[in-house]
Amino acid sequence: MPDAERPKKAAPSASETVGREDWPSKGRYRIVVDGVEAEMTYSRAGKELIIIDHTDVPAALRGRKVGERLARQAVEDARREGVAIIPLCPFAKAQIERHPEWQDVLRK
């Protein structure tokens, strides 16, 4: 099918916000787009460190920057809370490496 005839994927609307569920030892970021949930989970390693251990973006949401939005929220929260991040999840690690402006939250 020629590109001009292909349906365009809509970008997530501004109303689709990243939510956070935070418990004493772990937590997750989640977003629901078009009824489909994506999530990024983390574990706490002390008061000043989180380990991002898993990201799940279903195939229906791939290519729509949903995973990047989850990672961006984790970085913004880490900055605000004075927390460092260890990205064990390959997706989260790749996202942080792609964004030089996010390097400040990596555990040194």
Contacts in CASP RR format, 6 or more apart in sequence:
PFRMAT RR
TARGET T0000
AUTHOR 0000-0000-0000
METHOD contacts of the structure
MODEL  1
MPDAERPKKAAPSASETVGREDWPSKGRYRIVVDGVEAEMTYSRAGKELI
IIDHTDVPAALRGRKVGERLARQAVEDARREGVAIIPLCPFAKAQIERHP
EWQDVLRK
9 63 0 8 1.000
9 64 0 8 1.000
11 64 0 8 1.000
11 65 0 8 1.000
12 31 0 8 1.000
12 33 0 8 1.000
12 64 0 8 1.000
12 65 0 8 1.000
12 66 0 8 1.000
12 69 0 8 1.000
16 31 0 8 1.000
16 32 0 8 1.000
16 33 0 8 1.000
17 31 0 8 1.000
18 29 0 8 1.000
18 30 0 8 1.000
18 31 0 8 1.000
18 69 0 8 1.000
18 70 0 8 1.000
18 72 0 8 1.000
18 73 0 8 1.000
19 29 0 8 1.000
19 30 0 8 1.000
19 31 0 8 1.000
19 73 0 8 1.000
20 27 0 8 1.000
20 28 0 8 1.000
20 29 0 8 1.000
20 30 0 8 1.000
20 73 0 8 1.000
20 77 0 8 1.000
21 27 0 8 1.000
21 28 0 8 1.000
21 30 0 8 1.000
24 44 0 8 1.000
25 43 0 8 1.000
25 44 0 8 1.000
26 41 0 8 1.000
26 42 0 8 1.000
26 43 0 8 1.000
26 44 0 8 1.000
27 41 0 8 1.000
27 42 0 8 1.000
27 43 0 8 1.000
27 44 0 8 1.000
28 39 0 8 1.000
28 40 0 8 1.000
28 41 0 8 1.000
28 42 0 8 1.000
29 39 0 8 1.000
29 40 0 8 1.000
29 42 0 8 1.000
29 70 0 8 1.000
29 73 0 8 1.000
29 74 0 8 1.000
30 37 0 8 1.000
30 38 0 8 1.000
30 39 0 8 1.000
30 40 0 8 1.000
30 70 0 8 1.000
31 37 0 8 1.000
31 38 0 8 1.000
31 39 0 8 1.000
31 66 0 8 1.000
31 69 0 8 1.000
31 70 0 8 1.000
32 38 0 8 1.000
33 61 0 8 1.000
33 64 0 8 1.000
33 66 0 8 1.000
34 60 0 8 1.000
34 61 0 8 1.000
36 58 0 8 1.000
36 60 0 8 1.000
36 61 0 8 1.000
37 58 0 8 1.000
38 55 0 8 1.000
38 56 0 8 1.000
38 57 0 8 1.000
38 58 0 8 1.000
38 61 0 8 1.000
38 66 0 8 1.000
38 67 0 8 1.000
38 70 0 8 1.000
39 54 0 8 1.000
39 55 0 8 1.000
39 56 0 8 1.000
39 70 0 8 1.000
40 52 0 8 1.000
40 54 0 8 1.000
40 55 0 8 1.000
40 56 0 8 1.000
40 67 0 8 1.000
40 70 0 8 1.000
40 71 0 8 1.000
40 74 0 8 1.000
40 89 0 8 1.000
40 92 0 8 1.000
41 52 0 8 1.000
41 53 0 8 1.000
41 54 0 8 1.000
41 55 0 8 1.000
42 50 0 8 1.000
42 51 0 8 1.000
42 52 0 8 1.000
42 53 0 8 1.000
42 74 0 8 1.000
43 50 0 8 1.000
43 51 0 8 1.000
43 53 0 8 1.000
44 50 0 8 1.000
44 51 0 8 1.000
45 51 0 8 1.000
45 86 0 8 1.000
47 83 0 8 1.000
48 82 0 8 1.000
48 83 0 8 1.000
48 84 0 8 1.000
49 83 0 8 1.000
49 84 0 8 1.000
49 85 0 8 1.000
49 86 0 8 1.000
49 107 0 8 1.000
50 74 0 8 1.000
50 78 0 8 1.000
50 83 0 8 1.000
50 84 0 8 1.000
50 85 0 8 1.000
50 86 0 8 1.000
51 85 0 8 1.000
51 86 0 8 1.000
51 87 0 8 1.000
51 88 0 8 1.000
52 71 0 8 1.000
52 74 0 8 1.000
52 85 0 8 1.000
52 86 0 8 1.000
52 87 0 8 1.000
52 88 0 8 1.000
52 89 0 8 1.000
52 92 0 8 1.000
53 88 0 8 1.000
53 89 0 8 1.000
54 89 0 8 1.000
55 67 0 8 1.000
55 70 0 8 1.000
55 71 0 8 1.000
55 89 0 8 1.000
55 91 0 8 1.000
55 92 0 8 1.000
57 66 0 8 1.000
57 67 0 8 1.000
57 70 0 8 1.000
57 91 0 8 1.000
61 67 0 8 1.000
67 91 0 8 1.000
67 95 0 8 1.000
68 95 0 8 1.000
71 91 0 8 1.000
71 92 0 8 1.000
71 95 0 8 1.000
71 96 0 8 1.000
71 102 0 8 1.000
72 102 0 8 1.000
74 85 0 8 1.000
74 92 0 8 1.000
75 85 0 8 1.000
75 96 0 8 1.000
75 99 0 8 1.000
75 102 0 8 1.000
75 105 0 8 1.000
77 83 0 8 1.000
78 84 0 8 1.000
78 85 0 8 1.000
78 105 0 8 1.000
79 104 0 8 1.000
79 105 0 8 1.000
83 105 0 8 1.000
84 105 0 8 1.000
84 106 0 8 1.000
84 107 0 8 1.000
84 108 0 8 1.000
85 92 0 8 1.000
85 96 0 8 1.000
85 105 0 8 1.000
85 106 0 8 1.000
85 107 0 8 1.000
86 106 0 8 1.000
86 107 0 8 1.000
87 93 0 8 1.000
87 95 0 8 1.000
87 96 0 8 1.000
87 106 0 8 1.000
95 102 0 8 1.000
96 102 0 8 1.000
96 103 0 8 1.000
96 105 0 8 1.000
96 106 0 8 1.000
END
